[in-house]
Amino acid sequence: MNTAASQSKSKSMVEKIADAVLYEGYILYPYRPSAVKNQQRWNFGVVCPESYAIAQRGTESSTMRTECLLEADSSTTLDVKVRFLHLLQREVTDQHFQPVPWLEVNGKLLQPWQEAVEREVVLPRIKACESVSLKFVFPASRSTESVTDAESGEIAGMIVRTQPTLAGTVEISAAVVDEGLVKLSITIRNLTEFENAVARSRDDALLHSFVSTHTILEAQHGAFVSLLDFPDNYKAAASECVSTGTYPVLVGEEGDRNCMLSSPIILYDYPQIASESAGDLFDGTEIDEILTLRIMSLTDDEKREMRSADDLARRLLERTESLSADELMNLHGVMKKT
């Protein structure tokens, strides 16, 4: 049985992996909104409005489905948490309140960008064999921020942030496969209204979508079954678990089976963040040393634009520039036993 200390460590590992999944592809090197690769977002785990999925004829999905196996008895309970990013549109206007592609004020560069807010849908604890459905809504919002010229004291422009409503459901069903074995199905649906979907852009649809969607399942008095390395007697049941748009894997300390992460990114059981990594670089299959050196080689103007992209990009730049010589050397490669 895990001690409180080991449980806390496992939870920390799960949170780090989940956060890496949440922001994978959020912004890519060279980490500037004007960069070609950041003109279209590279988000994983997009669950879009149903009308847009229909309009795209199958290239986008309005649902995400996880199926997995759980060893359970009458005392087994389950905690389910769905996490995703809720994008918001940041626009920049001039002093006449007209949208502009960029604005320079007080030495700072302001540009339009799709920022993001972390969202969580936490279901009440349920019995392992219980079926439940939970509807959720995150309301629309709009905020404005005046930009004042430090010399003249006059308003030079405005930053406008707009975020549309998101609505959806999380549905959990359970079926007894055999004595002591339950098959769980977790379906996430986007119920957001999205009119005239055929004529609207993917960027617009993303604002109405769940982005980087993933599910964290935690069992009490039960054990999840690896779908990558299952016992022979579970082969038939495991083969019938079909997940759509997501890949469930065991997470936590090696050997623990009380927690599963269903990720839109393909992972192995017990994924880990390299201890040598100073922080998330948001880039698919990232290689810390190469990206770190490339960030350090950006020009002052490029760094200025990266710094102004949003808080995540700014913190990435500041973290990279503050790395010590020893920390840089640690990125150069480490031999590990397998």
Short mmCIF file of the C-alpha atoms (twelve columns), coordinates in Angstrom:
data_MODEL
# 
_entry.id   MODEL 
# 
loop_
_atom_site.group_PDB 
_atom_site.id 
_atom_site.type_symbol 
_atom_site.label_atom_id 
_atom_site.label_alt_id 
_atom_site.label_comp_id 
_atom_site.label_asym_id 
_atom_site.label_seq_id 
_atom_site.Cartn_x 
_atom_site.Cartn_y 
_atom_site.Cartn_z 
_atom_site.pdbx_PDB_model_num 
ATOM 1   C CA . MET A 1   0.000   0.000   0.000   1 
ATOM 2   C CA . ASN A 2   1.290   3.478   -0.853  1 
ATOM 3   C CA . THR A 3   2.354   5.743   1.974   1 
ATOM 4   C CA . ALA A 4   1.074   9.330   2.105   1 
ATOM 5   C CA . ALA A 5   4.479   10.535  0.864   1 
ATOM 6   C CA . SER A 6   4.509   8.194   -2.140  1 
ATOM 7   C CA . GLN A 7   0.898   9.065   -2.967  1 
ATOM 8   C CA . SER A 8   1.814   12.751  -2.943  1 
ATOM 9   C CA . LYS A 9   4.797   12.081  -5.209  1 
ATOM 10  C CA . SER A 10  2.649   10.084  -7.623  1 
ATOM 11  C CA . LYS A 11  0.068   12.878  -7.718  1 
ATOM 12  C CA . SER A 12  2.803   15.403  -8.503  1 
ATOM 13  C CA . MET A 13  4.059   13.193  -11.356 1 
ATOM 14  C CA . VAL A 14  0.541   12.885  -12.753 1 
ATOM 15  C CA . GLU A 15  -0.002  16.650  -12.602 1 
ATOM 16  C CA . LYS A 16  3.279   17.362  -14.417 1 
ATOM 17  C CA . ILE A 17  2.463   14.920  -17.209 1 
ATOM 18  C CA . ALA A 18  -1.105  16.235  -17.482 1 
ATOM 19  C CA . ASP A 19  0.115   19.845  -17.689 1 
ATOM 20  C CA . ALA A 20  2.599   18.894  -20.426 1 
ATOM 21  C CA . VAL A 21  -0.277  17.328  -22.377 1 
ATOM 22  C CA . LEU A 22  -2.475  20.377  -21.752 1 
ATOM 23  C CA . TYR A 23  -0.013  22.788  -23.359 1 
ATOM 24  C CA . GLU A 24  1.530   20.545  -26.027 1 
ATOM 25  C CA . GLY A 25  1.488   22.530  -29.260 1 
ATOM 26  C CA . TYR A 26  0.196   25.706  -27.564 1 
ATOM 27  C CA . ILE A 27  2.958   27.804  -29.126 1 
ATOM 28  C CA . LEU A 28  5.890   26.484  -31.165 1 
ATOM 29  C CA . TYR A 29  9.450   27.627  -31.815 1 
ATOM 30  C CA . PRO A 30  10.331  30.386  -32.658 1 
ATOM 31  C CA . TYR A 31  7.532   31.233  -30.164 1 
ATOM 32  C CA . ARG A 32  6.322   34.319  -31.983 1 
ATOM 33  C CA . PRO A 33  2.723   34.971  -33.124 1 
ATOM 34  C CA . SER A 34  4.046   36.225  -36.491 1 
ATOM 35  C CA . ALA A 35  5.906   32.941  -37.193 1 
ATOM 36  C CA . VAL A 36  4.366   30.926  -40.042 1 
ATOM 37  C CA . LYS A 37  3.923   27.785  -37.923 1 
ATOM 38  C CA . ASN A 38  1.965   29.771  -35.320 1 
ATOM 39  C CA . GLN A 39  -0.475  31.227  -37.830 1 
ATOM 40  C CA . GLN A 40  -2.525  28.042  -37.454 1 
ATOM 41  C CA . ARG A 41  -2.659  26.441  -34.028 1 
ATOM 42  C CA . TRP A 42  -1.167  22.964  -33.630 1 
ATOM 43  C CA . ASN A 43  -3.477  21.854  -30.874 1 
ATOM 44  C CA . PHE A 44  -4.032  18.230  -29.944 1 
ATOM 45  C CA . GLY A 45  -7.221  16.827  -28.452 1 
ATOM 46  C CA . VAL A 46  -9.667  19.226  -30.099 1 
ATOM 47  C CA . VAL A 47  -13.327 18.451  -29.367 1 
ATOM 48  C CA . CYS A 48  -15.262 20.850  -31.586 1 
ATOM 49  C CA . PRO A 49  -18.966 21.773  -31.882 1 
ATOM 50  C CA . GLU A 50  -21.077 19.087  -33.543 1 
ATOM 51  C CA . SER A 51  -22.167 21.408  -36.368 1 
ATOM 52  C CA . TYR A 52  -18.533 22.066  -37.284 1 
ATOM 53  C CA . ALA A 53  -17.653 18.355  -37.163 1 
ATOM 54  C CA . ILE A 54  -20.513 17.644  -39.574 1 
ATOM 55  C CA . ALA A 55  -19.428 20.484  -41.868 1 
ATOM 56  C CA . GLN A 56  -15.871 19.088  -41.962 1 
ATOM 57  C CA . ARG A 57  -17.159 15.629  -42.940 1 
ATOM 58  C CA . GLY A 58  -15.216 13.634  -40.417 1 
ATOM 59  C CA . THR A 59  -11.895 15.476  -40.280 1 
ATOM 60  C CA . GLU A 60  -12.909 16.993  -36.917 1 
ATOM 61  C CA . SER A 61  -14.755 15.368  -34.021 1 
ATOM 62  C CA . SER A 62  -17.295 16.646  -31.506 1 
ATOM 63  C CA . THR A 63  -16.690 13.746  -29.116 1 
ATOM 64  C CA . MET A 64  -13.797 12.051  -27.353 1 
ATOM 65  C CA . ARG A 65  -14.236 8.548   -25.954 1 
ATOM 66  C CA . THR A 66  -12.079 6.603   -23.517 1 
ATOM 67  C CA . GLU A 67  -12.557 2.892   -22.840 1 
ATOM 68  C CA . CYS A 68  -10.482 1.075   -20.231 1 
ATOM 69  C CA . LEU A 69  -10.553 -1.803  -17.750 1 
ATOM 70  C CA . LEU A 70  -10.712 -1.614  -13.967 1 
ATOM 71  C CA . GLU A 71  -10.321 -4.390  -11.423 1 
ATOM 72  C CA . ALA A 72  -13.052 -3.555  -8.917  1 
ATOM 73  C CA . ASP A 73  -15.314 -4.814  -6.172  1 
ATOM 74  C CA . SER A 74  -18.234 -3.363  -4.250  1 
ATOM 75  C CA . SER A 75  -15.936 -0.988  -2.334  1 
ATOM 76  C CA . THR A 76  -14.239 0.511   -5.424  1 
ATOM 77  C CA . THR A 77  -14.928 4.171   -6.173  1 
ATOM 78  C CA . LEU A 78  -13.816 6.402   -9.005  1 
ATOM 79  C CA . ASP A 79  -12.803 10.050  -9.377  1 
ATOM 80  C CA . VAL A 80  -13.008 11.509  -12.884 1 
ATOM 81  C CA . LYS A 81  -11.601 14.839  -14.011 1 
ATOM 82  C CA . VAL A 82  -11.699 16.278  -17.543 1 
ATOM 83  C CA . ARG A 83  -9.287  19.092  -18.370 1 
ATOM 84  C CA . PHE A 84  -8.928  21.263  -21.470 1 
ATOM 85  C CA . LEU A 85  -8.010  24.731  -22.671 1 
ATOM 86  C CA . HIS A 86  -10.705 27.325  -23.379 1 
ATOM 87  C CA . LEU A 87  -9.240  29.685  -25.969 1 
ATOM 88  C CA . LEU A 88  -9.915  33.393  -26.026 1 
ATOM 89  C CA . GLN A 89  -9.277  35.886  -28.791 1 
ATOM 90  C CA . ARG A 90  -6.996  38.805  -27.999 1 
ATOM 91  C CA . GLU A 91  -7.397  41.731  -30.375 1 
ATOM 92  C CA . VAL A 92  -5.402  44.962  -30.498 1 
ATOM 93  C CA . THR A 93  -6.859  48.303  -31.565 1 
ATOM 94  C CA . ASP A 94  -5.378  51.719  -32.261 1 
ATOM 95  C CA . GLN A 95  -6.412  54.982  -30.575 1 
ATOM 96  C CA . HIS A 96  -9.508  55.050  -32.784 1 
ATOM 97  C CA . PHE A 97  -10.455 51.585  -31.506 1 
ATOM 98  C CA . GLN A 98  -9.938  49.997  -34.913 1 
ATOM 99  C CA . PRO A 99  -8.301  46.517  -35.025 1 
ATOM 100 C CA . VAL A 100 -4.640  46.545  -36.071 1 
ATOM 101 C CA . PRO A 101 -2.108  43.727  -36.744 1 
ATOM 102 C CA . TRP A 102 0.285   45.181  -34.191 1 
ATOM 103 C CA . LEU A 103 0.811   48.180  -31.940 1 
ATOM 104 C CA . GLU A 104 3.996   49.460  -30.329 1 
ATOM 105 C CA . VAL A 105 3.543   51.450  -27.109 1 
ATOM 106 C CA . ASN A 106 6.126   52.303  -24.454 1 
ATOM 107 C CA . GLY A 107 8.658   50.019  -26.122 1 
ATOM 108 C CA . LYS A 108 6.305   47.039  -25.980 1 
ATOM 109 C CA . LEU A 109 4.950   45.197  -29.013 1 
ATOM 110 C CA . LEU A 110 1.273   44.253  -28.817 1 
ATOM 111 C CA . GLN A 111 -0.188  41.700  -31.231 1 
ATOM 112 C CA . PRO A 112 -3.410  39.708  -31.660 1 
ATOM 113 C CA . TRP A 113 -3.236  36.147  -30.328 1 
ATOM 114 C CA . GLN A 114 -5.374  33.267  -29.106 1 
ATOM 115 C CA . GLU A 115 -4.679  33.001  -25.394 1 
ATOM 116 C CA . ALA A 116 -6.051  30.181  -23.236 1 
ATOM 117 C CA . VAL A 117 -7.732  29.563  -19.899 1 
ATOM 118 C CA . GLU A 118 -7.439  26.196  -18.138 1 
ATOM 119 C CA . ARG A 119 -10.769 24.483  -17.510 1 
ATOM 120 C CA . GLU A 120 -11.605 21.512  -15.296 1 
ATOM 121 C CA . VAL A 121 -14.779 19.461  -15.074 1 
ATOM 122 C CA . VAL A 122 -14.702 17.402  -11.889 1 
ATOM 123 C CA . LEU A 123 -17.346 14.745  -11.404 1 
ATOM 124 C CA . PRO A 124 -18.557 13.724  -7.937  1 
ATOM 125 C CA . ARG A 125 -16.971 10.493  -6.706  1 
ATOM 126 C CA . ILE A 126 -18.925 7.505   -8.011  1 
ATOM 127 C CA . LYS A 127 -19.082 3.755   -7.521  1 
ATOM 128 C CA . ALA A 128 -17.043 1.820   -10.076 1 
ATOM 129 C CA . CYS A 129 -20.159 0.197   -11.576 1 
ATOM 130 C CA . GLU A 130 -22.206 3.397   -11.616 1 
ATOM 131 C CA . SER A 131 -23.238 5.248   -14.784 1 
ATOM 132 C CA . VAL A 132 -23.553 9.032   -14.613 1 
ATOM 133 C CA . SER A 133 -23.797 12.082  -16.882 1 
ATOM 134 C CA . LEU A 134 -22.782 15.640  -16.047 1 
ATOM 135 C CA . LYS A 135 -23.543 18.752  -18.080 1 
ATOM 136 C CA . PHE A 136 -21.284 21.785  -17.815 1 
ATOM 137 C CA . VAL A 137 -21.169 25.353  -19.125 1 
ATOM 138 C CA . PHE A 138 -18.395 27.935  -19.110 1 
ATOM 139 C CA . PRO A 139 -20.000 31.320  -19.881 1 
ATOM 140 C CA . ALA A 140 -18.832 33.873  -22.426 1 
ATOM 141 C CA . SER A 141 -16.686 36.791  -21.333 1 
ATOM 142 C CA . ARG A 142 -15.338 40.041  -22.736 1 
ATOM 143 C CA . SER A 143 -12.773 42.388  -21.217 1 
ATOM 144 C CA . THR A 144 -10.995 45.528  -22.366 1 
ATOM 145 C CA . GLU A 145 -7.676  46.988  -21.308 1 
ATOM 146 C CA . SER A 146 -6.651  50.510  -22.236 1 
ATOM 147 C CA . VAL A 147 -3.063  51.065  -23.348 1 
ATOM 148 C CA . THR A 148 -1.759  54.489  -22.311 1 
ATOM 149 C CA . ASP A 149 1.223   56.245  -23.869 1 
ATOM 150 C CA . ALA A 150 3.632   56.972  -21.000 1 
ATOM 151 C CA . GLU A 151 4.848   60.259  -22.513 1 
ATOM 152 C CA . SER A 152 1.590   61.880  -23.611 1 
ATOM 153 C CA . GLY A 153 -0.685  60.220  -21.085 1 
ATOM 154 C CA . GLU A 154 -3.201  59.621  -23.857 1 
ATOM 155 C CA . ILE A 155 -4.824  56.317  -24.779 1 
ATOM 156 C CA . ALA A 156 -2.803  54.799  -27.633 1 
ATOM 157 C CA . GLY A 157 -4.953  51.730  -28.115 1 
ATOM 158 C CA . MET A 158 -6.792  48.941  -26.438 1 
ATOM 159 C CA . ILE A 159 -6.498  45.207  -25.842 1 
ATOM 160 C CA . VAL A 160 -9.818  43.381  -26.211 1 
ATOM 161 C CA . ARG A 161 -10.221 39.806  -25.007 1 
ATOM 162 C CA . THR A 162 -13.297 37.835  -26.093 1 
ATOM 163 C CA . GLN A 163 -14.212 34.318  -25.043 1 
ATOM 164 C CA . PRO A 164 -17.374 32.538  -26.249 1 
ATOM 165 C CA . THR A 165 -19.528 30.162  -24.211 1 
ATOM 166 C CA . LEU A 166 -18.552 26.485  -24.053 1 
ATOM 167 C CA . ALA A 167 -21.053 23.758  -23.180 1 
ATOM 168 C CA . GLY A 168 -20.735 20.012  -23.026 1 
ATOM 169 C CA . THR A 169 -21.328 16.760  -21.187 1 
ATOM 170 C CA . VAL A 170 -19.215 14.044  -19.616 1 
ATOM 171 C CA . GLU A 171 -20.905 10.637  -19.693 1 
ATOM 172 C CA . ILE A 172 -19.596 7.641   -17.763 1 
ATOM 173 C CA . SER A 173 -20.913 4.126   -18.176 1 
ATOM 174 C CA . ALA A 174 -19.697 0.864   -16.659 1 
ATOM 175 C CA . ALA A 175 -20.231 -2.735  -17.699 1 
ATOM 176 C CA . VAL A 176 -19.204 -5.835  -15.772 1 
ATOM 177 C CA . VAL A 177 -16.968 -7.903  -18.057 1 
ATOM 178 C CA . ASP A 178 -16.201 -10.664 -15.585 1 
ATOM 179 C CA . GLU A 179 -16.146 -11.139 -11.858 1 
ATOM 180 C CA . GLY A 180 -13.943 -8.401  -10.468 1 
ATOM 181 C CA . LEU A 181 -13.456 -6.714  -13.862 1 
ATOM 182 C CA . VAL A 182 -15.321 -3.645  -15.163 1 
ATOM 183 C CA . LYS A 183 -15.135 -1.913  -18.529 1 
ATOM 184 C CA . LEU A 184 -15.404 1.871   -18.198 1 
ATOM 185 C CA . SER A 185 -16.504 4.207   -20.980 1 
ATOM 186 C CA . ILE A 186 -16.050 7.970   -20.645 1 
ATOM 187 C CA . THR A 187 -17.493 10.133  -23.425 1 
ATOM 188 C CA . ILE A 188 -16.919 13.885  -23.692 1 
ATOM 189 C CA . ARG A 189 -19.328 15.779  -25.969 1 
ATOM 190 C CA . ASN A 190 -19.163 19.371  -27.149 1 
ATOM 191 C CA . LEU A 191 -22.705 20.792  -27.095 1 
ATOM 192 C CA . THR A 192 -21.697 24.365  -27.892 1 
ATOM 193 C CA . GLU A 193 -23.919 26.175  -30.392 1 
ATOM 194 C CA . PHE A 194 -21.979 27.124  -33.525 1 
ATOM 195 C CA . GLU A 195 -24.111 28.590  -36.286 1 
ATOM 196 C CA . ASN A 196 -23.270 28.714  -40.006 1 
ATOM 197 C CA . ALA A 197 -20.444 26.222  -39.440 1 
ATOM 198 C CA . VAL A 198 -19.832 25.604  -43.154 1 
ATOM 199 C CA . ALA A 199 -18.735 29.203  -43.760 1 
ATOM 200 C CA . ARG A 200 -16.610 29.634  -40.643 1 
ATOM 201 C CA . SER A 201 -12.863 29.153  -40.201 1 
ATOM 202 C CA . ARG A 202 -11.061 26.578  -38.069 1 
ATOM 203 C CA . ASP A 203 -9.617  29.372  -35.908 1 
ATOM 204 C CA . ASP A 204 -13.173 30.459  -35.151 1 
ATOM 205 C CA . ALA A 205 -14.195 26.874  -34.437 1 
ATOM 206 C CA . LEU A 206 -11.260 26.461  -32.035 1 
ATOM 207 C CA . LEU A 207 -12.629 29.302  -29.924 1 
ATOM 208 C CA . HIS A 208 -15.781 27.175  -29.486 1 
ATOM 209 C CA . SER A 209 -13.876 23.925  -28.872 1 
ATOM 210 C CA . PHE A 210 -12.349 22.022  -25.978 1 
ATOM 211 C CA . VAL A 211 -8.618  22.082  -26.745 1 
ATOM 212 C CA . SER A 212 -5.909  19.684  -25.501 1 
ATOM 213 C CA . THR A 213 -8.695  17.666  -23.916 1 
ATOM 214 C CA . HIS A 214 -7.693  14.832  -21.586 1 
ATOM 215 C CA . THR A 215 -9.190  12.762  -18.785 1 
ATOM 216 C CA . ILE A 216 -7.688  11.750  -15.448 1 
ATOM 217 C CA . LEU A 217 -9.186  8.678   -13.750 1 
ATOM 218 C CA . GLU A 218 -8.324  7.758   -10.181 1 
ATOM 219 C CA . ALA A 219 -9.573  4.615   -8.435  1 
ATOM 220 C CA . GLN A 220 -9.880  3.944   -4.723  1 
ATOM 221 C CA . HIS A 221 -9.741  0.244   -3.712  1 
ATOM 222 C CA . GLY A 222 -9.342  -0.761  -7.336  1 
ATOM 223 C CA . ALA A 223 -6.677  -1.162  -10.020 1 
ATOM 224 C CA . PHE A 224 -6.633  -0.153  -13.682 1 
ATOM 225 C CA . VAL A 225 -5.420  -2.625  -16.281 1 
ATOM 226 C CA . SER A 226 -2.705  -1.587  -18.721 1 
ATOM 227 C CA . LEU A 227 -3.974  -1.691  -22.294 1 
ATOM 228 C CA . LEU A 228 -0.380  -1.906  -23.508 1 
ATOM 229 C CA . ASP A 229 0.815   -4.744  -21.256 1 
ATOM 230 C CA . PHE A 230 -2.240  -6.635  -20.040 1 
ATOM 231 C CA . PRO A 231 -2.364  -10.171 -18.560 1 
ATOM 232 C CA . ASP A 232 -3.207  -12.963 -20.995 1 
ATOM 233 C CA . ASN A 233 -6.547  -13.624 -19.293 1 
ATOM 234 C CA . TYR A 234 -7.607  -10.035 -20.070 1 
ATOM 235 C CA . LYS A 235 -6.661  -10.177 -23.751 1 
ATOM 236 C CA . ALA A 236 -10.221 -10.464 -25.081 1 
ATOM 237 C CA . ALA A 237 -11.556 -7.686  -22.837 1 
ATOM 238 C CA . ALA A 238 -8.621  -5.394  -23.639 1 
ATOM 239 C CA . SER A 239 -9.061  -5.909  -27.385 1 
ATOM 240 C CA . GLU A 240 -12.652 -4.690  -27.104 1 
ATOM 241 C CA . CYS A 241 -11.620 -1.385  -25.509 1 
ATOM 242 C CA . VAL A 242 -11.788 1.173   -28.311 1 
ATOM 243 C CA . SER A 243 -10.868 4.766   -27.506 1 
ATOM 244 C CA . THR A 244 -11.501 7.588   -29.980 1 
ATOM 245 C CA . GLY A 245 -9.147  10.554  -30.174 1 
ATOM 246 C CA . THR A 246 -7.340  9.585   -26.983 1 
ATOM 247 C CA . TYR A 247 -4.960  6.971   -25.531 1 
ATOM 248 C CA . PRO A 248 -5.358  5.747   -21.924 1 
ATOM 249 C CA . VAL A 249 -2.121  4.882   -20.076 1 
ATOM 250 C CA . LEU A 250 -1.132  4.195   -16.475 1 
ATOM 251 C CA . VAL A 251 0.511   7.137   -14.694 1 
ATOM 252 C CA . GLY A 252 2.309   7.657   -11.410 1 
ATOM 253 C CA . GLU A 253 5.084   5.607   -9.815  1 
ATOM 254 C CA . GLU A 254 6.138   2.522   -11.795 1 
ATOM 255 C CA . GLY A 255 3.861   -0.333  -10.753 1 
ATOM 256 C CA . ASP A 256 1.031   1.845   -9.417  1 
ATOM 257 C CA . ARG A 257 -2.347  1.081   -10.994 1 
ATOM 258 C CA . ASN A 258 -4.691  3.462   -9.244  1 
ATOM 259 C CA . CYS A 259 -4.459  6.284   -11.819 1 
ATOM 260 C CA . MET A 260 -4.922  6.481   -15.572 1 
ATOM 261 C CA . LEU A 261 -4.412  9.405   -17.941 1 
ATOM 262 C CA . SER A 262 -6.340  9.362   -21.186 1 
ATOM 263 C CA . SER A 263 -4.244  11.615  -23.412 1 
ATOM 264 C CA . PRO A 264 -4.715  12.902  -26.985 1 
ATOM 265 C CA . ILE A 265 -0.969  12.327  -27.401 1 
ATOM 266 C CA . ILE A 266 0.330   8.756   -27.693 1 
ATOM 267 C CA . LEU A 267 2.232   7.848   -24.532 1 
ATOM 268 C CA . TYR A 268 3.595   4.709   -22.901 1 
ATOM 269 C CA . ASP A 269 2.578   3.595   -19.417 1 
ATOM 270 C CA . TYR A 270 4.235   5.643   -16.668 1 
ATOM 271 C CA . PRO A 271 5.473   8.575   -18.775 1 
ATOM 272 C CA . GLN A 272 7.880   10.935  -17.045 1 
ATOM 273 C CA . ILE A 273 9.183   14.445  -17.448 1 
ATOM 274 C CA . ALA A 274 12.982  14.363  -17.737 1 
ATOM 275 C CA . SER A 275 14.544  15.644  -14.524 1 
ATOM 276 C CA . GLU A 276 17.060  17.622  -16.616 1 
ATOM 277 C CA . SER A 277 14.286  19.630  -18.298 1 
ATOM 278 C CA . ALA A 278 14.012  23.154  -16.890 1 
ATOM 279 C CA . GLY A 279 10.415  23.515  -18.069 1 
ATOM 280 C CA . ASP A 280 7.919   22.856  -20.814 1 
ATOM 281 C CA . LEU A 281 8.853   24.086  -24.301 1 
ATOM 282 C CA . PHE A 282 5.353   23.309  -25.696 1 
ATOM 283 C CA . ASP A 283 6.911   21.810  -28.840 1 
ATOM 284 C CA . GLY A 284 6.030   18.310  -30.118 1 
ATOM 285 C CA . THR A 285 8.801   15.734  -29.496 1 
ATOM 286 C CA . GLU A 286 10.818  18.567  -28.018 1 
ATOM 287 C CA . ILE A 287 14.579  18.295  -27.616 1 
ATOM 288 C CA . ASP A 288 15.403  20.601  -24.736 1 
ATOM 289 C CA . GLU A 289 18.999  21.398  -25.620 1 
ATOM 290 C CA . ILE A 290 18.359  22.310  -29.253 1 
ATOM 291 C CA . LEU A 291 15.306  24.461  -28.524 1 
ATOM 292 C CA . THR A 292 17.008  26.146  -25.577 1 
ATOM 293 C CA . LEU A 293 20.032  27.083  -27.676 1 
ATOM 294 C CA . ARG A 294 17.785  28.328  -30.462 1 
ATOM 295 C CA . ILE A 295 15.841  30.531  -28.075 1 
ATOM 296 C CA . MET A 296 19.096  31.981  -26.778 1 
ATOM 297 C CA . SER A 297 20.152  32.774  -30.351 1 
ATOM 298 C CA . LEU A 298 17.030  34.833  -31.153 1 
ATOM 299 C CA . THR A 299 17.607  38.481  -31.947 1 
ATOM 300 C CA . ASP A 300 16.525  41.201  -29.513 1 
ATOM 301 C CA . ASP A 301 13.548  42.048  -31.738 1 
ATOM 302 C CA . GLU A 302 12.512  38.378  -31.926 1 
ATOM 303 C CA . LYS A 303 12.789  38.037  -28.155 1 
ATOM 304 C CA . ARG A 304 10.712  41.165  -27.724 1 
ATOM 305 C CA . GLU A 305 7.940   39.663  -29.826 1 
ATOM 306 C CA . MET A 306 8.188   36.353  -27.970 1 
ATOM 307 C CA . ARG A 307 8.008   38.188  -24.642 1 
ATOM 308 C CA . SER A 308 4.855   39.994  -25.732 1 
ATOM 309 C CA . ALA A 309 3.068   36.878  -27.049 1 
ATOM 310 C CA . ASP A 310 1.600   36.010  -23.633 1 
ATOM 311 C CA . ASP A 311 2.651   35.112  -20.091 1 
ATOM 312 C CA . LEU A 312 3.544   31.524  -20.999 1 
ATOM 313 C CA . ALA A 313 5.935   32.562  -23.765 1 
ATOM 314 C CA . ARG A 314 7.376   35.327  -21.588 1 
ATOM 315 C CA . ARG A 315 8.088   32.924  -18.716 1 
ATOM 316 C CA . LEU A 316 9.662   30.443  -21.141 1 
ATOM 317 C CA . LEU A 317 12.034  33.138  -22.399 1 
ATOM 318 C CA . GLU A 318 12.906  34.342  -18.896 1 
ATOM 319 C CA . ARG A 319 13.522  30.783  -17.698 1 
ATOM 320 C CA . THR A 320 15.770  30.045  -20.662 1 
ATOM 321 C CA . GLU A 321 17.804  33.234  -20.272 1 
ATOM 322 C CA . SER A 322 18.355  32.543  -16.562 1 
ATOM 323 C CA . LEU A 323 19.754  29.011  -16.984 1 
ATOM 324 C CA . SER A 324 23.161  28.524  -15.379 1 
ATOM 325 C CA . ALA A 325 26.139  26.942  -17.155 1 
ATOM 326 C CA . ASP A 326 25.629  23.730  -15.163 1 
ATOM 327 C CA . GLU A 327 21.937  23.584  -16.101 1 
ATOM 328 C CA . LEU A 328 22.834  23.994  -19.774 1 
ATOM 329 C CA . MET A 329 25.409  21.203  -19.502 1 
ATOM 330 C CA . ASN A 330 22.785  18.905  -17.959 1 
ATOM 331 C CA . LEU A 331 20.768  19.221  -21.202 1 
ATOM 332 C CA . HIS A 332 23.673  17.912  -23.263 1 
ATOM 333 C CA . GLY A 333 22.782  14.268  -22.810 1 
ATOM 334 C CA . VAL A 334 22.558  11.721  -20.027 1 
ATOM 335 C CA . MET A 335 23.183  7.967   -20.180 1 
ATOM 336 C CA . LYS A 336 20.340  6.108   -18.505 1 
ATOM 337 C CA . LYS A 337 19.815  2.435   -17.746 1 
ATOM 338 C CA . THR A 338 16.911  0.739   -19.477 1 
# 
